[in-house]
Amino acid sequence: MSESADLTELYSIIEKTAQVVDVTASHEKVWPILNAFQDVIADSVISFRASTGSSADDLDCRFTMLPKDLDPYARALEHGLTPKTDHPVGSLLKEVHQNLPITSCGVDFGVAGGFTKTWSFPSAENLGKVSELIKLPSIPDAVAANLDFFEKWGIADMVSTVGIDYSKRTMNLYFGGGVGDRVPAGVFEEKGVRAILGELGLAAPSEELLKFCERSFVIYVTLNWDSPKINRFTYSVMTPEPLGLPVDLAPTFERLIKGAPYDTEGRNYVYGIASTPKGEYHKIASYYQWQKRVEKLLRADG
């Protein structure tokens, strides 16, 4: 295959960004992905996400705001980026796109590990509903098992993103970020945070998380096909000044903010704190290729 100038430049940025956070990018893993999606990369939003969690040894690269008629999972299968599976994780994306008001999509890969996830984004004016999602044959039973929870906290009708992780066989549901659809304030207040995490059997919130939640406005949950429980509950903040957040920044995060090999002037970052049964971990997304409209559509970067 011929390495076009644009893809070669992007790969160089990926490689240099990975070095900033002490990750070695794999040309063998990354180049086939760039080749597979080369027709849609130029018009996409491109971000890099670092984490202190289980994926701390990799750097995620994300192409979002891709055309709604693209099936990123089918494209990944076609190019051999991920193995075909009979597990419901392999059929969920098609069902989501056929039954929800999807307006764009995305793809996620580790620069060391390769293809991992897809993202599906309903219209900001017409967010998805959990009551519709639970009708999908391939959806985890955990979504229906937590319907009462979503309704109790006033978020059941504001699904702004569906994420599917093929490597871990999990899925994410993001809530909020639509036009006029704001997550109820109680979800972010100390009493609500403590109640939610306690109800879900997750770790009690740190003071850092409670302070962070005062600025948060989007949340997401992680579920799988093997348990009715919500495995992870994440709060996200979008900000142009991540150094000003009330958090103890990991050294790799600080280097990504200060030393990214691309211009971040005028671009927001997305910072997230995830609560798990064992504790909390942090993640940050920095945008390389930006579109102003993404500010109204906080999606799969938290």
FISE-374291 format. One line per 5 residues: number of its first residue (from 1); their letters; for each residue z, x, y of N, C-alpha, C, O. Coordinates in steps of 0.2 Angstrom, whole numbers. Layout:
N
NUM> a> Z/X/Y/Z/X/Y/Z/X/Y/Z/X/Y | ...
This chain:
302
1> msesa> 0/4/-6/0/0/0/0/4/6/3/10/6 | -3/2/12/-3/6/18/3/4/22/4/-2/23 | 6/9/25/12/8/29/9/7/36/8/12/40 | 9/1/39/6/0/46/11/3/51/17/4/49 | 9/4/57/13/7/62/19/3/63/24/5/64
6> dltel> 18/-4/64/23/-8/65/29/-8/60/35/-8/62 | 27/-9/54/32/-8/48/35/-2/48/41/-1/46 | 31/4/49/34/10/49/39/11/54/44/14/53 | 38/8/60/43/9/66/49/5/64/55/7/65 | 48/-1/61/54/-5/59/58/-2/54/64/-1/54
11> ysiie> 55/1/49/58/5/44/62/11/47/68/12/45 | 59/14/52/63/20/55/69/17/58/74/20/58 | 69/11/62/75/8/65/80/6/60/86/8/61 | 78/4/54/82/2/49/86/8/46/92/8/45 | 82/13/45/85/20/42/90/23/47/95/25/45
16> ktaqv> 88/23/54/93/26/59/99/21/60/104/24/61 | 98/15/59/104/10/60/109/11/54/115/11/55 | 106/12/48/110/13/43/114/19/43/120/19/41 | 111/24/46/115/31/46/121/30/51/126/33/50 | 120/26/56/125/25/61/131/22/58/137/24/60
21> vdvta> 131/18/53/136/15/49/138/18/42/141/15/38 | 135/24/41/136/28/35/133/25/29/136/26/24 | 127/22/30/124/19/24/117/23/23/114/24/29 | 115/24/17/108/27/16/103/22/14/104/18/9 | 98/20/19/93/15/17/89/18/11/88/24/11
26> shekv> 87/13/7/83/14/1/75/12/3/74/6/4 | 71/17/4/64/15/5/61/11/-1/57/7/0 | 63/13/-7/61/9/-13/63/2/-13/60/-2/-15 | 69/0/-10/71/-7/-9/68/-10/-3/66/-16/-3 | 68/-7/3/67/-10/9/59/-11/10/57/-16/12
31> wpiln> 55/-6/8/48/-6/10/45/-12/6/41/-16/10 | 46/-14/0/43/-20/-3/45/-26/1/41/-31/1 | 51/-27/4/53/-32/7/49/-33/14/47/-38/16 | 48/-27/17/44/-27/23/37/-29/22/34/-33/26 | 35/-27/17/28/-28/15/27/-36/13/22/-39/15
36> afqdv> 32/-39/9/32/-46/7/32/-50/13/29/-56/13 | 35/-49/19/36/-53/24/33/-51/31/34/-53/36 | 28/-46/30/25/-43/36/21/-48/40/21/-47/46 | 19/-53/37/15/-58/42/20/-62/46/17/-66/51 | 26/-62/45/31/-66/49/36/-62/53/40/-65/57
41> iadsv> 36/-56/52/41/-52/55/41/-51/62/46/-52/66 | 35/-51/65/34/-50/72/37/-55/76/39/-54/82 | 37/-61/74/39/-67/78/46/-69/76/49/-74/78 | 50/-65/71/56/-67/69/62/-64/74/60/-60/78 | 68/-66/73/74/-63/75/76/-58/70/77/-60/64
46> isfra> 78/-52/72/80/-47/67/87/-45/69/88/-43/75 | 91/-45/64/98/-43/66/101/-38/60/98/-38/55 | 106/-34/62/109/-30/57/116/-32/57/119/-33/62 | 119/-33/51/126/-35/50/130/-30/46/128/-28/40 | 135/-27/49/140/-23/45/146/-27/43/148/-32/47
51> stgss> 150/-25/38/156/-28/36/161/-24/33/160/-18/31 | 167/-26/34/173/-22/31/175/-25/24/179/-22/21 | 171/-30/21/172/-33/15/169/-30/9/168/-24/9 | 167/-34/4/165/-31/-2/158/-28/-1/156/-24/-5 | 154/-29/4/148/-26/6/148/-21/11/143/-20/14
56> addld> 154/-18/12/155/-13/17/151/-7/16/149/-3/20 | 148/-6/9/145/0/8/137/-1/9/133/3/7 | 135/-7/12/128/-8/13/128/-11/21/133/-12/24 | 122/-11/23/120/-14/29/115/-20/28/110/-18/26 | 117/-26/30/112/-31/30/107/-31/35/109/-30/41
61> crftm> 101/-33/33/96/-34/38/93/-41/37/92/-43/32 | 92/-44/43/91/-51/42/85/-53/47/84/-51/53 | 80/-57/44/74/-60/47/76/-67/48/75/-70/43 | 77/-70/54/78/-77/54/73/-80/59/69/-76/62 | 73/-86/60/68/-90/64/61/-90/61/56/-90/65
66> lpkdl> 61/-89/55/54/-89/51/52/-96/51/55/-101/51 | 45/-97/50/42/-104/50/45/-108/44/47/-106/39 | 46/-115/46/49/-119/42/45/-121/35/48/-123/30 | 38/-119/35/35/-121/29/35/-114/25/31/-115/19 | 38/-109/26/39/-103/22/44/-105/17/50/-107/19
71> dpyar> 43/-103/11/48/-103/6/50/-96/4/47/-92/0 | 55/-93/8/57/-86/7/59/-84/0/58/-78/-2 | 62/-88/-4/64/-87/-11/57/-86/-15/57/-82/-19 | 53/-91/-14/46/-90/-18/43/-84/-16/40/-81/-21 | 43/-82/-10/40/-76/-8/43/-70/-11/40/-65/-13
76> alehg> 50/-70/-12/53/-65/-15/52/-64/-22/51/-59/-25 | 51/-70/-26/49/-70/-33/42/-67/-34/41/-63/-38 | 38/-69/-29/31/-67/-30/30/-60/-29/26/-57/-32 | 34/-57/-25/34/-49/-24/39/-45/-28/39/-39/-27 | 42/-49/-33/46/-45/-37/53/-43/-34/55/-38/-37
81> ltpkt> 55/-46/-29/61/-43/-25/67/-46/-29/73/-43/-27 | 67/-51/-33/73/-54/-36/70/-57/-43/65/-59/-43 | 74/-56/-48/72/-59/-54/72/-67/-55/77/-70/-51 | 68/-70/-58/68/-77/-59/74/-79/-63/76/-75/-68 | 77/-85/-62/83/-87/-65/82/-94/-66/79/-98/-63
86> dhpvg> 86/-97/-72/86/-104/-73/93/-107/-70/94/-113/-71 | 96/-103/-67/103/-105/-64/101/-109/-58/95/-108/-55 | 105/-114/-56/103/-119/-51/102/-115/-44/99/-118/-40 | 105/-109/-43/104/-106/-37/96/-105/-36/94/-104/-30 | 92/-104/-41/85/-103/-40/81/-109/-38/75/-108/-36
91> sllke> 84/-115/-39/80/-121/-37/83/-125/-31/80/-130/-28 | 89/-122/-28/92/-126/-23/88/-125/-16/87/-131/-13 | 85/-120/-15/81/-119/-8/76/-124/-8/75/-128/-2 | 72/-125/-13/66/-130/-13/69/-137/-11/66/-141/-7 | 75/-139/-15/78/-146/-14/80/-146/-6/79/-152/-3
96> vhqnl> 83/-141/-4/86/-141/3/80/-143/8/80/-147/13 | 74/-139/7/69/-140/12/65/-146/11/62/-149/16 | 66/-149/5/62/-156/4/67/-162/7/64/-167/8 | 73/-161/8/77/-166/9/81/-166/16/85/-171/18 | 81/-160/19/85/-159/25/80/-158/31/74/-156/29
101> pitsc> 82/-159/37/77/-158/43/77/-151/45/79/-149/50 | 74/-147/40/73/-140/41/68/-138/46/62/-140/46 | 70/-134/51/65/-132/56/63/-124/56/58/-122/59 | 67/-120/53/66/-113/52/70/-111/46/74/-114/43 | 68/-104/44/72/-102/38/73/-94/39/71/-91/45
106> gvdfg> 76/-91/35/77/-84/35/78/-80/29/79/-83/23 | 78/-74/29/79/-70/23/84/-64/25/84/-62/30 | 88/-62/20/93/-57/21/92/-51/15/91/-53/9 | 93/-45/17/93/-40/12/98/-34/14/98/-33/20 | 100/-31/9/104/-25/10/99/-19/11/95/-18/6
111> vaggf> 100/-15/15/96/-9/16/96/-4/11/92/0/10 | 102/-4/7/103/0/1/102/-4/-5/99/-1/-10 | 104/-10/-5/104/-14/-12/98/-19/-13/96/-21/-18 | 94/-21/-7/88/-25/-8/90/-32/-6/95/-34/-4 | 85/-37/-8/85/-44/-7/91/-47/-9/94/-46/-15
116> tktws> 94/-51/-5/100/-55/-7/100/-62/-6/102/-66/-10 | 98/-64/0/100/-71/2/94/-75/6/89/-71/8 | 94/-81/6/89/-85/11/94/-89/15/100/-91/14 | 91/-91/21/94/-96/26/90/-101/28/84/-100/28 | 92/-107/28/88/-113/30/92/-117/36/98/-118/36
121> fpsae> 88/-118/41/91/-121/47/88/-127/49/83/-128/51 | 93/-133/49/91/-139/51/90/-139/59/92/-134/62 | 86/-144/61/85/-145/69/92/-145/72/97/-148/70 | 93/-142/78/99/-142/82/100/-149/85/106/-151/86 | 95/-153/85/96/-160/87/97/-165/82/99/-170/83
126> nlgkv> 97/-162/75/97/-167/70/100/-163/64/97/-161/59 | 107/-161/64/110/-157/60/111/-160/53/110/-167/52 | 112/-156/48/112/-159/41/119/-163/40/124/-162/43 | 119/-166/34/125/-170/33/127/-168/25/123/-168/21 | 133/-167/24/136/-166/18/134/-171/13/133/-170/7
131> selik> 135/-177/15/133/-183/11/126/-183/8/125/-186/3 | 122/-180/12/115/-179/9/114/-173/5/111/-173/0 | 118/-168/6/118/-162/2/120/-163/-5/117/-161/-10 | 125/-167/-6/128/-168/-12/124/-172/-17/125/-173/-23 | 118/-175/-14/113/-178/-18/108/-174/-22/105/-176/-26
136> lpsip> 108/-167/-20/103/-163/-22/106/-161/-29/111/-159/-30 | 101/-161/-34/103/-159/-41/106/-152/-42/110/-151/-46 | 104/-147/-38/106/-140/-39/112/-138/-35/114/-133/-35 | 114/-143/-31/120/-141/-26/126/-140/-30/127/-143/-35 | 130/-135/-29/137/-134/-33/141/-140/-32/141/-144/-27
141> davaa> 144/-142/-37/149/-148/-37/155/-147/-32/158/-151/-30 | 156/-140/-30/161/-139/-25/160/-142/-19/164/-144/-15 | 153/-144/-17/152/-147/-11/155/-154/-11/158/-156/-6 | 153/-158/-16/156/-165/-17/163/-164/-17/167/-169/-15 | 166/-160/-21/173/-159/-22/177/-158/-15/183/-160/-15
146> nldff> 173/-156/-10/177/-154/-4/174/-159/2/176/-158/8 | 171/-164/0/168/-169/5/174/-172/9/173/-173/15 | 179/-174/6/185/-177/10/188/-172/15/190/-174/20 | 188/-165/13/190/-160/17/186/-160/23/188/-160/29 | 179/-160/22/174/-159/28/175/-165/32/174/-165/39
151> ekwgi> 176/-171/29/176/-177/33/183/-177/37/183/-179/43 | 188/-175/34/195/-175/37/195/-171/44/198/-173/49 | 191/-165/44/191/-161/49/185/-162/54/184/-158/59 | 181/-167/53/176/-170/57/170/-165/58/167/-165/63 | 168/-162/52/163/-158/52/157/-160/47/152/-156/46
156> admvs> 158/-165/43/154/-167/38/147/-168/40/142/-168/36 | 146/-170/46/139/-172/49/136/-167/53/131/-168/57 | 138/-160/53/136/-155/57/134/-149/54/136/-143/56 | 130/-149/48/128/-143/44/123/-140/48/117/-143/49 | 124/-134/51/119/-131/55/115/-125/51/110/-123/53
161> tvgid> 117/-123/45/114/-118/41/116/-119/34/122/-121/32 | 111/-118/29/113/-118/22/110/-111/20/105/-109/20 | 115/-107/18/114/-100/15/114/-100/8/119/-103/5 | 110/-96/4/110/-96/-3/110/-88/-5/105/-85/-3 | 115/-86/-8/116/-79/-10/114/-79/-18/117/-81/-22
166> yskrt> 108/-76/-19/105/-75/-26/109/-70/-30/109/-71/-36 | 111/-65/-27/114/-59/-30/121/-61/-33/124/-59/-38 | 125/-65/-28/132/-67/-30/132/-74/-33/138/-76/-35 | 127/-78/-32/127/-85/-34/132/-89/-31/136/-92/-34 | 132/-88/-24/136/-92/-20/132/-95/-15/126/-94/-14
171> mnlyf> 135/-100/-11/131/-103/-5/136/-104/1/142/-104/0 | 133/-104/7/137/-105/13/134/-111/16/128/-113/16 | 139/-115/19/137/-120/24/141/-119/30/147/-118/31 | 136/-118/36/139/-117/42/139/-124/46/135/-129/45 | 144/-125/50/145/-131/54/146/-129/61/149/-125/63
176> gggvg> 142/-134/65/142/-133/72/137/-129/75/132/-126/71 | 136/-129/82/130/-125/85/125/-129/86/120/-127/89 | 125/-136/85/119/-140/87/120/-143/94/125/-141/97 | 115/-147/96/115/-149/103/120/-155/103/119/-160/100 | 126/-154/106/131/-159/107/135/-160/101/139/-164/101
181> drvpa> 134/-156/96/138/-156/90/143/-150/90/141/-145/87 | 149/-151/92/154/-146/93/159/-147/87/162/-153/87 | 161/-142/84/167/-142/79/173/-145/83/174/-142/88 | 177/-149/81/183/-152/84/187/-146/86/188/-142/82 | 190/-146/92/194/-141/94/200/-140/90/202/-134/89
186> gvfee> 203/-145/86/208/-144/82/207/-139/76/212/-136/74 | 201/-138/74/199/-133/69/201/-126/71/202/-122/67 | 201/-125/78/202/-118/80/209/-117/83/211/-111/85 | 213/-122/84/219/-121/87/224/-119/81/223/-120/75 | 229/-115/83/234/-112/78/236/-117/73/236/-115/67
191> kgvra> 238/-123/75/240/-128/70/235/-130/65/236/-130/59 | 229/-131/67/223/-132/63/221/-126/58/220/-128/52 | 221/-120/61/219/-115/57/224/-114/51/222/-113/46 | 231/-114/53/236/-114/48/235/-119/42/236/-118/36 | 234/-125/45/233/-131/40/227/-130/36/228/-131/30
196> ilgel> 222/-128/38/216/-127/35/216/-122/29/215/-123/23 | 218/-116/31/219/-111/27/224/-112/21/223/-110/16 | 229/-115/23/235/-117/18/232/-122/13/233/-122/7 | 228/-127/16/226/-132/12/221/-130/7/220/-132/1 | 217/-124/9/212/-121/4/215/-116/0/211/-113/-5
201> glaap> 221/-114/0/224/-109/-4/222/-102/-2/222/-98/-6 | 220/-101/5/218/-95/7/224/-91/10/229/-94/12 | 223/-85/12/228/-81/15/230/-84/22/226/-87/25 | 237/-84/23/239/-86/29/236/-82/35/235/-76/34 | 234/-85/40/231/-81/46/235/-76/49/241/-77/50
206> seell> 232/-70/51/235/-65/54/235/-67/62/232/-72/64 | 240/-64/66/240/-65/73/233/-64/76/231/-67/81 | 230/-59/73/223/-57/76/218/-62/75/214/-64/79 | 218/-66/69/214/-71/68/215/-77/72/211/-80/75 | 222/-79/73/223/-84/77/221/-83/85/219/-88/88
211> kfcer> 222/-77/87/219/-75/94/212/-76/94/209/-78/99 | 209/-73/89/201/-74/89/199/-81/89/194/-82/92 | 202/-85/85/200/-92/85/200/-96/91/196/-101/92 | 203/-93/96/203/-96/103/197/-96/106/195/-100/111 | 192/-91/104/186/-90/106/180/-92/102/174/-92/103
216> sfviy> 182/-95/96/177/-96/91/174/-103/92/178/-108/95 | 168/-105/89/165/-111/90/161/-113/84/159/-119/84 | 160/-109/79/156/-110/73/160/-108/67/164/-103/68 | 160/-112/62/164/-110/56/159/-110/50/154/-114/50 | 160/-107/45/157/-108/38/161/-107/32/166/-103/33
221> vtlnw> 159/-110/27/163/-110/21/158/-107/15/152/-107/16 | 161/-104/10/157/-101/5/160/-104/-2/166/-104/-3 | 155/-106/-6/157/-110/-12/152/-107/-17/147/-103/-16 | 154/-108/-24/150/-106/-29/149/-112/-34/152/-117/-34 | 146/-111/-40/145/-116/-45/150/-115/-50/150/-120/-55
226> dspki> 155/-111/-50/160/-110/-55/166/-113/-54/171/-113/-58 | 168/-115/-48/174/-117/-46/173/-123/-40/169/-123/-36 | 178/-128/-40/178/-133/-35/181/-131/-28/180/-134/-23 | 183/-125/-28/187/-122/-22/182/-119/-17/177/-117/-19 | 184/-119/-11/181/-116/-6/183/-108/-6/189/-107/-5
231> nrfty> 179/-104/-7/181/-97/-9/183/-93/-2/187/-88/-2 | 180/-95/3/180/-91/9/179/-96/15/175/-100/15 | 183/-95/21/182/-99/27/182/-94/33/186/-90/34 | 176/-94/36/175/-89/41/174/-92/48/171/-98/49 | 177/-89/53/176/-91/60/172/-86/64/173/-80/62
236> svmtp> 168/-88/68/163/-84/71/163/-85/79/164/-90/82 | 161/-79/82/161/-79/90/154/-76/92/153/-71/89 | 151/-79/97/145/-75/99/147/-72/106/150/-76/110 | 146/-66/107/148/-63/114/143/-57/115/141/-54/111 | 142/-56/122/138/-50/124/143/-44/124/140/-38/125
241> eplgl> 149/-45/124/154/-39/125/159/-39/119/165/-41/120 | 157/-37/113/161/-37/107/167/-32/108/172/-33/105 | 166/-27/112/172/-22/113/178/-26/117/183/-23/117 | 176/-32/120/182/-35/123/185/-41/119/190/-44/121 | 183/-41/112/186/-46/108/193/-44/106/195/-38/106
246> pvdla> 198/-49/105/205/-47/103/205/-45/96/209/-48/92 | 202/-40/94/202/-38/87/202/-30/87/200/-26/91 | 204/-27/81/205/-20/80/198/-18/77/197/-20/71 | 193/-16/80/187/-14/78/187/-8/73/190/-3/74 | 183/-9/67/182/-4/62/178/1/66/174/0/70
251> ptfer> 179/8/64/175/13/67/167/12/66/164/14/71 | 165/9/60/158/8/59/155/3/64/150/3/67 | 160/-2/66/158/-7/71/157/-4/77/152/-6/81 | 161/0/79/161/3/86/155/7/87/152/8/92 | 153/11/81/147/15/82/141/11/82/136/13/85
256> likga> 141/5/78/135/1/79/134/-2/86/129/-2/88 | 140/-4/89/139/-6/96/137/-1/101/133/-2/105 | 140/5/100/139/10/105/133/15/103/129/17/108 | 131/15/97/126/20/95/120/17/91/116/21/88 | 118/10/92/113/8/89/106/11/92/106/12/98
261> pydte> 101/12/87/95/16/90/90/11/93/84/12/92 | 93/6/96/88/1/100/92/-2/106/98/-1/106 | 88/-5/110/91/-8/116/95/-14/115/92/-19/112 | 101/-15/116/105/-21/115/107/-24/122/110/-29/122 | 104/-22/128/105/-25/134/103/-32/134/98/-34/133
266> grnyv> 108/-36/137/107/-43/137/107/-47/131/105/-53/131 | 109/-44/126/109/-48/119/116/-49/117/120/-44/117 | 117/-54/114/123/-56/111/124/-53/104/120/-51/101 | 131/-52/102/133/-50/96/136/-56/92/139/-61/96 | 136/-56/86/140/-62/82/146/-58/78/144/-54/74
271> ygias> 152/-60/79/157/-57/76/161/-62/72/162/-68/74 | 163/-61/66/166/-66/61/172/-63/58/172/-57/56 | 177/-67/57/183/-65/53/183/-70/47/184/-76/48 | 183/-68/41/183/-72/35/190/-72/32/193/-66/31 | 192/-77/30/199/-78/26/197/-79/19/193/-84/17
276> tpkge> 200/-75/15/200/-76/7/207/-77/4/211/-76/8 | 207/-78/-2/214/-79/-5/218/-72/-5/224/-72/-5 | 214/-67/-4/217/-60/-4/218/-57/3/222/-52/4 | 216/-61/8/217/-58/15/210/-59/19/206/-63/17 | 210/-55/24/204/-56/29/200/-50/29/202/-44/28
281> yhkia> 194/-51/31/189/-45/33/185/-47/38/184/-53/40 | 182/-42/41/178/-43/47/170/-42/46/169/-38/42 | 166/-44/51/159/-43/51/156/-44/58/159/-47/62 | 151/-40/59/148/-40/65/140/-40/64/138/-36/60 | 137/-43/68/129/-43/68/127/-41/75/129/-44/80
286> syyqw> 122/-36/75/119/-34/81/112/-35/81/108/-35/75 | 109/-38/86/102/-40/86/97/-34/88/98/-31/94 | 92/-33/84/87/-28/86/81/-32/89/78/-29/95 | 79/-37/86/73/-41/89/76/-48/91/78/-51/87 | 75/-50/97/79/-55/100/74/-61/102/68/-59/104
291> qkrve> 76/-67/102/73/-72/106/79/-76/109/84/-78/106 | 77/-78/115/83/-81/120/85/-87/116/91/-89/117 | 81/-91/113/83/-97/110/88/-97/105/91/-102/103 | 89/-91/102/94/-90/97/101/-91/99/106/-92/96 | 102/-90/106/109/-91/109/111/-98/108/117/-99/108
296> kllra> 106/-103/107/108/-110/106/109/-112/99/111/-117/97 | 107/-107/95/107/-108/88/110/-103/84/107/-99/80 | 117/-102/85/121/-98/81/120/-100/74/122/-105/72 | 117/-95/70/116/-97/63/119/-92/58/125/-90/58 | 115/-89/54/117/-85/48/118/-77/50/115/-73/47
301> dg> 123/-76/55/124/-69/57/132/-68/57/134/-63/58 | 136/-74/56/143/-73/57/146/-69/51/152/-68/51
